[in-house]
Amino acid sequence: MNDAQYLAGTWEGVLTQDRGGFTPEYDFQMTLRLEEGKVKGTSHVSVRSIYANWTLVGTLEDGVFHFEEQAIGRHTELDDLYWCLKEGDLQLKLIDYQWILYGRWWGESDLGDCVPGMIRMVKQVPQV
């Protein structure tokens, strides 16, 4: 069984930003699918009523999901907030019967390099 198929689905968790970021913690979500052997999808970040969505692409090699956000979609615009176009390397692990993605992210905004941080998400089990 190809490990990449375990990435397909909805992932929810937390994105943190090291000291100096807009806020230390955000809600974070990815919705991923396999398309012609590649991982594609969307990401969503929010804190309070502030949010942004991106399209993304990624690959899975040796248990590491490398993702790159491609374009920002709907988002909140604030004078003092510049959204990061993120990429990262997330470990894919099965821990206590739950699929987990976790690791570091980094990125760029209109002002240059973003303050990087960590991502930790759990794969959501579809409700029937």
Secondary structure, 3 states (H helix, E strand, C coil): CCHHHHHCEEEEEEEECCCCCCCCEEEEEEEEEEECCEEEEEEEEEECCEEEEEEEEEEEECCEEEEEEEEEEEECCCCCCCCCEEEEEEEEEEECCEEEEEEEEEEEECCEECCCEEEEEEECCCCC
